Amino acid sequence: MASKRKTDRQKADEYLKKLEIAQKANEVNPFETKEEQRIRIARAKEDFEFFVKTYLPHYAIAEPGPFHIEFANDVANDPLIIEFEEWGRGLAKSVHCDILEPLWLWVRGEEIFACLMSDSKERAEELMADVQAELEGNQLLIHDFGYQKANGTWEFGDFATIDQRFIGKSFGIKKKVRGVRIKHRRPNLWIIDDLETPDTIANPKRMRRQADIIERDVLPTMTGKTRRLLYANNRFARVMTQTILQERHPDWRVRRINAYNKVTYQPVWNYYTADYYREQEKNMGIVAAYAEYLNESKLEGSVFSEEQIQWAKLPPLSEFKMIISHWDIAYTDNETSDYNAVRVWGLHGRNFWLIDCYVKQSKMKKAVTWMCDFKRQLPRDVNFLNQYEAQFWNGEVQRAIDEVEEEYDIDLNLMKVDNPRSNKLMRMITMQPYYQNSRIYYNEQLKSHSDTQVGIMQLCAVEEGSREHDDSPDADQQAIEKLELYSSPGGRKKKGEKSFRVGKMKLKFEMP
């Protein structure tokens, strides 16, 4: 109990500080006329910049950037907006999404039921309390729009105004939100802010689960004609909850604002200077600065680098000498398990192409299902092999294969291949010359594919002493090694002619 009382005191002290700032933000002119007041209110409803400077001058630390104004108007004019605010660090995305925009919508006459979700309920309460303090303490807001604090419904980060025109509630990502409502009122504005932590970024399965919560729990809480969702986070990592959602919903809008021009260092917002960003690059390093300010997360390993990856348009599959799919099998799907990695590589000329992939902490059956879907889409005239390491085979693997093949009415022709005897790290490092000599290409359509990005992260983590998962690069190496057998120079094949022989028999593959 003592610990809880201390937490309550901390919350009370924090809120009093927020309230003091709001109370001192502006003053009411006792001599103004009703007409002057009417003109101010009318202009504030239409002019976002005027609204902020007049009612919330403590947040107007600099002239707003054009993107600030555009964002405010877009949200106000679209009651069904779903948008990711990928603004570089320091561009006030939390201030605009959590405080300024909800208050402006309220001033414009909308009834607001705002729910704010963060990585923890405590963090969400801190963010929501900023709005709450303005409604309680901002003298000009009170003068123009009435006293708002309602006894009995005014807890830290969880409140409703006297007339119920503004309701605010706070949630952690693990808190149940299904069915949230107050009497007949249901949320009409969700704000997702500060959701990612180092733990979630290192755990793609957890991020997928968070994406599921937003899709299946958060969005269905909104049922009226106004259903806005704002997701505030810069893209500082390759795979995040927001990138998973963007891949699933390409029609959801992404508003990406980079903090500065990497060539000229011209800032997008005049609160900062070019020299500020030069210093940040110097102090943080280019990779970290680009991730935080420019939404560019470059991966640099001691062996492999993302810079070595060449993205290009995939040639027609019928032009490949051979296509090989290698499955690195994992049996469980918990948060620490290995990944089921299915990597499909093709040999085109002398170059190796990543055609498609599945890289997930999942049950085996899902990986086999993906393989069936992939094989069904292949043209009938391609040379294609499916393989997996013999060491992984057991009755459970065979059962998963048999069940999915029967369900899809397809024969995957999965072949067992012997486990390489060499050290796995050294095997994976043998791919480095292919990358260095520009013989590796990635299908450009996979750029925003979460599984591909997970594979890139695992590739760049390959080094001595690394404890990161390496299922994807392990599968890459074994597929590429097998493809190398078909890369010997030879004459151009005639149309319809197979380009390889094994032993004395020319193999033919019957595709379903």
C-alpha positions as CSV (number, residue, x, y, z in Angstrom):
1,M,0.0,0.0,0.0
2,A,2.8,2.4,0.8
3,S,4.2,1.9,-2.6
4,K,0.9,2.7,-4.2
5,R,0.5,5.8,-2.1
6,K,3.9,7.0,-3.2
7,T,2.9,6.4,-6.8
8,D,-0.3,8.4,-6.3
9,R,1.7,11.3,-4.7
10,Q,4.0,11.3,-7.7
11,K,1.1,11.5,-10.1
12,A,-0.4,14.3,-8.1
13,D,2.8,16.3,-8.0
14,E,3.3,15.7,-11.8
15,Y,-0.2,16.9,-12.5
16,L,0.1,20.0,-10.4
17,K,3.2,21.0,-12.4
18,K,1.2,20.5,-15.6
19,L,-1.7,22.5,-14.2
20,E,0.6,25.3,-13.1
21,I,1.9,25.7,-16.6
22,A,-1.6,25.7,-18.1
23,Q,-2.8,28.3,-15.6
24,K,0.1,30.7,-16.4
25,A,-0.2,30.2,-20.1
26,N,-2.4,33.2,-20.8
27,E,-4.6,35.8,-19.2
28,V,-8.2,37.0,-19.8
29,N,-8.6,40.7,-20.8
30,P,-11.3,42.0,-18.4
31,F,-12.0,44.9,-20.7
32,E,-12.6,43.1,-24.0
33,T,-16.0,43.2,-25.6
34,K,-18.3,40.3,-26.4
35,E,-17.8,41.0,-30.1
36,E,-14.0,40.7,-29.6
37,Q,-14.5,37.4,-27.8
38,R,-16.8,36.2,-30.6
39,I,-14.3,37.1,-33.3
40,R,-11.5,35.3,-31.5
41,I,-13.5,32.1,-31.0
42,A,-14.7,32.1,-34.7
43,R,-11.1,32.5,-36.0
44,A,-9.7,29.9,-33.6
45,K,-12.2,27.4,-35.0
46,E,-10.9,27.9,-38.6
47,D,-7.3,28.9,-38.1
48,F,-5.2,26.2,-36.4
49,E,-2.0,28.4,-36.0
50,F,-4.1,31.2,-34.5
51,F,-5.7,28.7,-32.1
52,V,-2.4,27.4,-30.8
53,K,-0.8,30.9,-30.5
54,T,-3.8,32.3,-28.7
55,Y,-4.9,29.5,-26.4
56,L,-1.7,27.4,-26.0
57,P,1.2,29.8,-26.4
58,H,3.4,27.7,-24.2
59,Y,3.3,25.1,-27.0
60,A,4.0,27.6,-29.7
61,I,7.8,27.4,-29.2
62,A,8.4,28.3,-32.8
63,E,6.5,29.1,-36.0
64,P,4.8,25.9,-37.1
65,G,6.1,24.1,-40.1
66,P,3.8,23.7,-43.1
67,F,3.5,20.0,-42.3
68,H,2.0,20.9,-38.8
69,I,-0.7,23.0,-40.4
70,E,-1.4,20.5,-43.1
71,F,-1.7,17.7,-40.6
72,A,-4.1,19.6,-38.4
73,N,-6.4,20.5,-41.3
74,D,-6.3,17.0,-42.8
75,V,-7.4,15.4,-39.5
76,A,-10.1,18.0,-38.9
77,N,-11.5,17.6,-42.4
78,D,-11.5,13.7,-42.4
79,P,-13.6,12.1,-39.7
80,L,-12.5,8.6,-40.8
81,I,-8.7,9.2,-41.0
82,I,-6.3,6.5,-40.2
83,E,-2.8,7.8,-40.4
84,F,0.8,7.1,-39.3
85,E,2.7,10.2,-38.2
86,E,6.3,9.2,-39.0
87,W,7.9,12.5,-38.1
88,G,11.5,12.7,-37.2
89,R,12.5,13.0,-33.6
90,G,11.8,16.4,-32.1
91,L,9.2,17.5,-34.6
92,A,6.5,17.6,-31.9
93,K,4.4,14.7,-33.2
94,S,3.2,13.8,-29.6
95,V,2.3,17.4,-28.9
96,H,0.2,17.7,-32.0
97,C,-1.4,14.3,-31.9
98,D,-2.0,14.1,-28.1
99,I,-2.8,17.7,-27.2
100,L,-3.2,20.3,-29.9
101,E,-5.3,18.3,-32.4
102,P,-7.8,16.9,-29.8
103,L,-8.3,20.3,-28.2
104,W,-8.7,22.0,-31.6
105,L,-11.4,19.4,-32.7
106,W,-13.1,20.1,-29.4
107,V,-12.9,23.9,-29.8
108,R,-14.4,23.5,-33.3
109,G,-17.5,22.0,-31.7
110,E,-16.9,18.2,-32.0
111,E,-17.7,15.8,-29.1
112,I,-14.4,14.1,-28.4
113,F,-14.0,10.7,-26.8
114,A,-10.2,10.3,-27.0
115,C,-8.4,7.1,-26.0
116,L,-4.6,7.2,-25.8
117,M,-2.6,4.0,-25.9
118,S,1.1,3.6,-25.1
119,D,3.6,0.9,-24.1
120,S,2.2,1.2,-20.5
121,K,-0.8,2.7,-18.8
122,E,1.4,4.9,-16.7
123,R,3.0,6.4,-19.9
124,A,-0.4,6.9,-21.5
125,E,-1.7,8.6,-18.4
126,E,1.2,11.1,-18.5
127,L,0.5,12.0,-22.1
128,M,-3.3,12.3,-21.6
129,A,-2.9,14.4,-18.5
130,D,-1.4,17.2,-20.6
131,V,-4.8,17.7,-22.3
132,Q,-6.6,17.3,-18.9
133,A,-4.5,20.1,-17.4
134,E,-5.4,22.5,-20.2
135,L,-9.1,21.8,-19.8
136,E,-8.9,22.4,-16.0
137,G,-6.4,25.3,-15.8
138,N,-6.1,27.2,-19.1
139,Q,-7.8,30.5,-18.2
140,L,-8.7,31.6,-21.7
141,L,-10.1,28.2,-22.7
142,I,-12.3,28.4,-19.6
143,H,-13.3,31.9,-20.3
144,D,-14.3,31.2,-23.9
145,F,-15.7,27.6,-23.5
146,G,-16.7,27.2,-19.9
147,Y,-15.4,25.5,-16.7
148,Q,-14.7,21.9,-17.5
149,K,-13.5,20.0,-14.4
150,A,-16.2,17.5,-13.2
151,N,-16.0,16.2,-9.6
152,G,-15.9,12.4,-9.5
153,T,-14.8,11.9,-13.1
154,W,-11.4,13.7,-12.9
155,E,-8.7,11.2,-12.3
156,F,-5.1,11.4,-13.5
157,G,-5.3,10.6,-17.3
158,D,-8.9,9.4,-17.0
159,F,-11.5,12.1,-17.1
160,A,-14.8,13.5,-18.5
161,T,-15.8,17.2,-18.6
162,I,-18.9,18.5,-17.0
163,D,-20.9,18.4,-20.2
164,Q,-19.2,15.2,-21.3
165,R,-18.1,16.9,-24.5
166,F,-14.5,15.8,-23.9
167,I,-13.8,12.3,-22.5
168,G,-10.2,11.1,-22.1
169,K,-9.0,7.6,-21.2
170,S,-5.6,6.0,-21.1
171,F,-4.5,2.5,-21.9
172,G,-1.4,0.4,-21.9
173,I,-1.0,-2.0,-24.9
174,K,-1.7,-5.0,-22.6
175,K,-4.9,-3.4,-21.2
176,K,-8.2,-4.8,-22.4
177,V,-10.0,-2.2,-24.6
178,R,-12.8,-4.3,-26.2
179,G,-16.2,-2.8,-25.5
180,V,-14.9,0.4,-23.9
181,R,-17.6,3.0,-23.6
182,I,-19.2,5.5,-21.2
183,K,-23.0,5.1,-21.2
184,H,-23.9,5.4,-24.9
185,R,-20.7,7.1,-25.8
186,R,-17.9,5.1,-27.6
187,P,-14.5,6.3,-28.6
188,N,-14.2,8.4,-31.8
189,L,-10.5,9.2,-31.6
190,W,-7.6,6.8,-30.8
191,I,-4.1,8.0,-30.5
192,I,-1.3,5.4,-30.4
193,D,1.9,7.0,-29.1
194,D,5.3,5.8,-27.8
195,L,4.3,2.2,-28.3
196,E,7.6,0.6,-29.2
197,T,10.3,-0.3,-26.6
198,P,13.7,-2.0,-27.0
199,D,11.9,-5.3,-25.9
200,T,9.3,-5.0,-28.7
201,I,11.7,-4.1,-31.4
202,A,13.7,-7.2,-30.6
203,N,10.6,-9.3,-30.7
204,P,8.8,-9.4,-34.1
205,K,6.2,-11.9,-32.7
206,R,5.2,-9.4,-30.0
207,M,5.0,-6.6,-32.6
208,R,2.6,-8.8,-34.7
209,R,0.5,-9.3,-31.6
210,Q,0.4,-5.6,-31.0
211,A,-0.7,-5.0,-34.6
212,D,-3.5,-7.6,-34.0
213,I,-4.7,-5.7,-30.9
214,I,-4.9,-2.4,-32.9
215,E,-6.8,-4.2,-35.8
216,R,-9.1,-6.4,-33.7
217,D,-9.6,-4.6,-30.4
218,V,-8.9,-0.9,-30.9
219,L,-10.5,-0.1,-34.2
220,P,-13.8,-2.0,-33.5
221,T,-14.4,0.2,-30.4
222,M,-15.3,3.1,-32.7
223,T,-18.7,2.6,-34.2
224,G,-20.0,6.1,-35.1
225,K,-19.6,8.4,-38.1
226,T,-16.4,9.8,-36.7
227,R,-13.6,7.2,-36.3
228,R,-10.1,8.7,-36.3
229,L,-6.9,6.8,-35.5
230,L,-3.5,8.6,-35.3
231,Y,-0.3,6.6,-34.8
232,A,2.6,8.7,-33.7
233,N,6.1,7.2,-34.0
234,N,9.2,7.9,-36.2
235,R,10.4,4.8,-38.1
236,F,13.6,4.2,-36.2
237,A,13.8,0.4,-36.9
238,R,13.3,-1.9,-39.9
239,V,10.4,-3.8,-38.4
240,M,7.9,-2.2,-36.0
241,T,4.3,-2.6,-35.1
242,Q,3.5,0.3,-37.5
243,T,5.4,-1.3,-40.4
244,I,3.5,-4.5,-39.9
245,L,0.2,-2.6,-40.0
246,Q,1.4,-0.6,-43.1
247,E,2.2,-3.9,-44.9
248,R,-1.2,-5.3,-44.0
249,H,-3.1,-2.0,-44.9
250,P,-1.4,-0.3,-47.8
251,D,-4.4,2.1,-48.1
252,W,-3.7,3.6,-44.6
253,R,-1.9,6.9,-45.0
254,V,1.7,7.4,-43.9
255,R,2.7,11.0,-43.3
256,R,6.5,10.8,-43.3
257,I,8.4,14.0,-42.3
258,N,12.1,13.9,-42.3
259,A,13.7,16.4,-39.9
260,Y,16.3,17.7,-42.3
261,N,17.9,17.4,-45.7
262,K,20.8,15.0,-45.4
263,V,22.8,16.9,-48.1
264,T,22.1,20.6,-47.2
265,Y,21.1,20.0,-43.6
266,Q,18.2,22.4,-44.1
267,P,15.7,21.7,-41.3
268,V,12.1,21.1,-42.0
269,W,11.1,23.1,-39.0
270,N,12.8,26.4,-38.1
271,Y,12.9,25.5,-34.4
272,Y,16.1,23.8,-35.3
273,T,19.2,24.8,-37.3
274,A,21.3,23.1,-39.8
275,D,24.2,23.1,-37.4
276,Y,22.1,21.3,-34.8
277,Y,21.7,18.4,-37.1
278,R,25.3,18.4,-38.1
279,E,26.2,18.1,-34.4
280,Q,23.7,15.3,-33.9
281,E,25.2,13.3,-36.7
282,K,28.7,13.9,-35.2
283,N,27.7,12.9,-31.7
284,M,25.2,10.1,-32.5
285,G,26.8,8.7,-35.6
286,I,25.3,8.7,-39.1
287,V,23.4,5.4,-38.7
288,A,21.7,6.5,-35.4
289,A,21.0,10.0,-36.6
290,Y,19.4,8.8,-39.9
291,A,17.2,6.4,-37.9
292,E,15.9,9.0,-35.4
293,Y,15.6,12.0,-37.7
294,L,15.2,10.7,-41.2
295,N,13.3,7.5,-40.8
296,E,16.1,5.6,-42.3
297,S,17.4,2.6,-40.3
298,K,20.5,1.3,-41.9
299,L,22.0,-2.0,-40.7
300,E,25.8,-2.3,-40.4
301,G,27.3,-5.6,-39.3
302,S,31.0,-6.5,-39.1
303,V,30.5,-9.0,-42.0
304,F,27.4,-8.0,-43.9
305,S,25.9,-4.5,-44.5
306,E,22.6,-3.5,-45.8
307,E,24.4,-1.2,-48.3
308,Q,25.5,-4.4,-50.1
309,I,21.9,-5.3,-51.0
310,Q,20.9,-4.5,-54.5
311,W,17.1,-4.1,-55.1
312,A,15.9,-4.6,-58.6
313,K,12.8,-5.6,-60.6
314,L,12.5,-9.4,-60.6
315,P,13.0,-11.0,-64.0
316,P,10.3,-13.4,-65.3
317,L,10.6,-16.6,-63.4
318,S,10.7,-18.7,-66.6
319,E,14.1,-17.1,-67.3
320,F,15.7,-18.5,-64.2
321,K,18.0,-21.5,-64.7
322,M,16.9,-22.9,-61.3
323,I,14.8,-21.8,-58.4
324,I,15.5,-23.4,-55.0
325,S,13.4,-23.0,-51.8
326,H,15.2,-23.9,-48.6
327,W,13.3,-24.4,-45.3
328,D,15.1,-23.9,-42.0
329,I,12.6,-25.6,-39.6
330,A,11.6,-24.5,-36.2
331,Y,9.2,-26.5,-34.1
332,T,7.7,-24.0,-31.7
333,D,6.4,-20.4,-31.9
334,N,7.1,-18.8,-28.5
335,E,8.9,-15.5,-28.2
336,T,12.4,-17.0,-27.8
337,S,12.1,-19.8,-30.4
338,D,13.9,-20.1,-33.7
339,Y,12.3,-18.8,-36.9
340,N,10.7,-20.9,-39.5
341,A,12.6,-19.5,-42.5
342,V,11.7,-20.4,-46.0
343,R,13.9,-18.6,-48.5
344,V,13.3,-18.9,-52.2
345,W,16.4,-18.1,-54.3
346,G,16.8,-18.2,-58.1
347,L,19.8,-18.3,-60.4
348,H,19.5,-15.8,-63.3
349,G,22.6,-15.6,-65.5
350,R,25.4,-15.7,-62.9
351,N,23.4,-13.8,-60.3
352,F,21.4,-15.0,-57.3
353,W,18.0,-13.5,-56.7
354,L,15.9,-13.5,-53.5
355,I,12.5,-14.1,-55.0
356,D,10.3,-14.5,-51.9
357,C,10.5,-15.6,-48.3
358,Y,8.7,-16.5,-45.1
359,V,10.6,-15.7,-41.9
360,K,8.4,-16.0,-38.8
361,Q,8.3,-17.4,-35.3
362,S,5.4,-19.7,-36.1
363,K,4.2,-23.2,-36.1
364,M,5.6,-25.5,-38.9
365,K,2.2,-25.8,-40.5
366,K,2.0,-22.1,-41.3
367,A,5.4,-22.3,-43.1
368,V,4.2,-25.4,-45.1
369,T,1.0,-23.5,-46.0
370,W,3.1,-20.6,-47.3
371,M,5.1,-23.0,-49.4
372,C,2.0,-24.4,-50.9
373,D,0.7,-20.9,-51.8
374,F,4.0,-20.1,-53.4
375,K,4.2,-23.2,-55.5
376,R,0.7,-22.8,-56.7
377,Q,1.7,-19.4,-58.2
378,L,4.7,-20.7,-60.0
379,P,4.5,-20.9,-63.8
380,R,4.5,-24.5,-65.1
381,D,7.7,-24.2,-67.1
382,V,10.1,-23.2,-64.2
383,N,12.9,-25.4,-62.8
384,F,12.1,-25.6,-59.1
385,L,13.4,-27.6,-56.1
386,N,12.1,-27.7,-52.5
387,Q,14.5,-28.7,-49.8
388,Y,15.1,-28.9,-46.1
389,E,17.9,-30.2,-43.8
390,A,17.6,-33.9,-43.0
391,Q,18.6,-33.3,-39.4
392,F,15.3,-31.5,-38.8
393,W,13.2,-34.4,-40.0
394,N,10.9,-36.2,-37.5
395,G,7.4,-37.6,-37.5
396,E,5.9,-34.3,-36.5
397,V,7.5,-32.5,-39.5
398,Q,6.2,-35.2,-41.8
399,R,2.8,-35.0,-40.3
400,A,2.6,-31.2,-40.8
401,I,3.7,-31.6,-44.4
402,D,1.2,-34.4,-45.1
403,E,-1.7,-32.4,-43.6
404,V,-1.1,-29.3,-45.6
405,E,-0.4,-31.1,-48.8
406,E,-3.7,-33.0,-48.5
407,E,-5.6,-29.8,-47.6
408,Y,-4.1,-28.0,-50.6
409,D,-4.1,-31.0,-52.9
410,I,-0.6,-30.3,-53.9
411,D,2.7,-32.2,-53.7
412,L,5.6,-30.1,-52.5
413,N,8.2,-32.7,-53.4
414,L,10.2,-31.6,-50.4
415,M,13.7,-33.2,-50.4
416,K,15.9,-33.8,-47.4
417,V,19.5,-32.5,-47.8
418,D,22.4,-33.6,-45.6
419,N,23.4,-31.2,-42.9
420,P,26.6,-29.4,-43.8
421,R,29.5,-30.5,-41.7
422,S,31.3,-27.1,-41.7
423,N,30.9,-24.5,-38.9
424,K,27.6,-22.6,-39.5
425,L,29.1,-19.2,-39.0
426,M,31.8,-19.9,-41.5
427,R,29.2,-21.2,-44.0
428,M,27.2,-18.1,-43.7
429,I,30.3,-15.9,-44.1
430,T,31.0,-17.6,-47.5
431,M,28.1,-15.6,-48.9
432,Q,30.1,-12.3,-48.4
433,P,32.0,-12.5,-51.7
434,Y,28.7,-12.9,-53.6
435,Y,27.4,-9.7,-51.9
436,Q,30.8,-7.9,-52.4
437,N,30.9,-8.8,-56.1
438,S,27.3,-7.6,-56.7
439,R,26.0,-11.1,-57.6
440,I,23.1,-10.9,-55.0
441,Y,19.8,-9.2,-55.9
442,Y,16.6,-8.8,-53.9
443,N,13.2,-8.6,-55.4
444,E,12.3,-4.9,-55.1
445,Q,8.7,-5.8,-54.3
446,L,9.9,-7.2,-51.0
447,K,11.2,-3.9,-49.7
448,S,8.3,-3.2,-47.4
449,H,7.8,-7.0,-46.6
450,S,8.3,-7.6,-42.9
451,D,9.7,-11.1,-43.3
452,T,12.3,-9.7,-45.7
453,Q,13.3,-7.0,-43.2
454,V,13.6,-9.6,-40.4
455,G,15.9,-11.6,-42.8
456,I,18.1,-8.5,-43.4
457,M,18.4,-7.9,-39.7
458,Q,19.5,-11.5,-39.1
459,L,21.9,-11.3,-42.0
460,C,23.6,-8.1,-40.7
461,A,23.8,-9.7,-37.2
462,V,26.0,-12.5,-38.5
463,E,29.4,-12.2,-36.8
464,E,31.5,-14.0,-34.2
465,G,29.8,-14.1,-30.8
466,S,26.4,-12.9,-32.0
467,R,23.4,-14.3,-30.1
468,E,20.9,-13.1,-32.7
469,H,18.7,-15.6,-34.6
470,D,20.4,-16.7,-37.9
471,D,17.7,-19.0,-39.4
472,S,17.2,-16.8,-42.4
473,P,20.9,-16.3,-43.5
474,D,21.5,-20.0,-42.8
475,A,18.7,-20.9,-45.2
476,D,20.1,-18.4,-47.7
477,Q,23.5,-20.0,-47.7
478,Q,22.2,-23.5,-48.3
479,A,20.0,-22.4,-51.1
480,I,22.7,-20.3,-52.8
481,E,25.3,-23.1,-52.4
482,K,22.9,-25.5,-54.2
483,L,22.2,-23.0,-56.9
484,E,26.0,-22.6,-57.5
485,L,25.9,-26.1,-58.9
486,Y,23.8,-24.8,-61.8
487,S,25.9,-21.7,-62.6
488,S,28.5,-23.2,-64.8
489,P,28.6,-21.4,-68.2
490,G,26.8,-23.0,-71.1
491,G,25.0,-22.1,-74.3
492,R,21.7,-20.3,-74.3
493,K,18.9,-22.8,-73.9
494,K,16.2,-23.1,-76.5
495,K,12.6,-22.1,-75.7
496,G,11.0,-24.9,-73.6
497,E,14.3,-26.7,-73.0
498,K,15.5,-27.4,-69.5
499,S,18.9,-25.8,-68.6
500,F,20.4,-28.5,-66.5
501,R,21.1,-32.2,-66.2
502,V,21.7,-34.3,-63.1
503,G,23.6,-37.5,-63.6
504,K,22.6,-39.1,-66.8
505,M,18.9,-38.2,-66.6
506,K,17.3,-35.0,-67.5
507,L,14.8,-34.1,-64.8
508,K,11.3,-32.8,-65.4
509,F,9.2,-31.2,-62.8
510,E,5.5,-31.5,-63.1
511,M,3.8,-28.4,-61.5
512,P,0.3,-28.6,-60.2
